[in-house]
Amino acid sequence: MFEVSDTQKIGVGLAGFGVFFLFLGVILLFDKSLLALGNILFIAGLACVIGLERTFRFFFQRHKIKASIAFFGGIIIVLVGWPLVGMLFETYGFVLLFSGFFPVAINFLRRVPVLGTVLNLPGLSKLVDKLAGDSNRTTV
């Protein structure tokens, strides 16, 4: 196993609060202050978990620049005051940026006792397989 530093623990908390505030901002009809706070906390948490240099390298890779522009552009649009349009851009950028993690996350969720049973139900199984992609490629 690996050791988790105090900074990484704080980062997980910041990212968790960021996701919570983003969710709350969407539920409360796209409240721009909650969305802005959620965005800032999520980015700060990510930087604390993986480090500033790795965060910068992740967002500004040559093949991810379009996704990064959409993600950060969406954050700026939310901060300017158009939360619905900003969240659309941000969601598009988020899906492009983190689509490589979806198969790993889905395969992990399939191993969780109760949730794995739900994800393997006949109707959901095909949808989850489509989201997971090629199972041979993402086996851990």
Order of alpha helices (4+ residues) and beta strands (2+ residues): alpha-alpha-alpha-alpha-alpha-alpha-alpha-alpha
